[in-house]
Amino acid sequence: MRYKDFLKFGLKKINVPIDNWEDLVHCREKEKKVVHEGKNEFERKRMQHAKIKRKMRKSDNNFVLTSINERDDLTRDECRKICPRLSNIKTNMKYGF
C-alpha cells in the first residue's frame, strides 16, 4: 500500500473530506481542529463498540441490548449478532452463523 493510500484510509476513518484535504492543510488551525474532532469521534465510536461487544460476551446469549438495536450497521437482523464490518455480515449470512 502506498503512503498516499494509507493517508487517505486514515483520513476516511476520522471523517476528514478526502477531496479537498490539501486545502485544509494550508490552514493549520482549521486542520488541527478537524483532525482532533475526527479523532475524538472515532475513539468514542471505538470505545462504544468495544463496550457493546464486551456486554454481549459477558451476558446471556438470548439477551439483546437496547443500544444494539439502534446500531443497525453493527448487527444482523436475523440473529442480532454484532458484525463490525459489512464483510462479516456477508460471511455470516453465507454460512448461516
Secondary structure, 3 states (H helix, E strand, C coil): CCHHHHHHHHHHHCCCCCCCHHHHHHCHHHHHHHHHHHHHHHHHHHHHHHHHHHHHHHCCCCCCCHHHHHCCCCECCCCCCECCCHHHHHHHHHHCC
